[in-house]
């Protein structure tokens, strides 16, 4: 059994990025999270999850999409550790 690291980029409703990030941290307990400036005042949220390879990343993605204020979720990287 291995360990998988998945880095997500989350696009939240404009102006709600920090509150969405806090809710993700409280509910889903990622290994790390940060706000990232993209351009012209647009911000995204990056979150890192680490789980064993018996779980699917699609479950985490679905949980992220279910959080109010999340518009889009994108997988940036996924790799074995």
Residue, then its C-alpha position, 0 to 999 in steps of 0.5 A: x500500500x502506498x501514499x498519494x499526494x494530491x494538489x488541488x486548485x480551487x476557484x471560489x466566488x469572488x471575495x469569498x476565497x479566505x472563508x472558503x479556505x477556512x471551511x476547507x481546513x476545518x471540514x476536510x483537514x488538508x496537509x496544507x492550504x494557501x491563497x494564491x494571487x493569479x492576476x488582476x485581483x483574482x485569487x485561487x486556493x491551493x490545498x494539498x491532501x495526502x491519503x493512502x492509495x486505497x482511497x480515491x481522489x474523486x471522493x476528496x474532489x466531490x467533498x471540495x465541490x460540495x462546500x458553499x462558495x466553491x465554483x470549480x475544482x482542478x487537480x494540479x498534481x497527483x503522485x505517489x510518495 
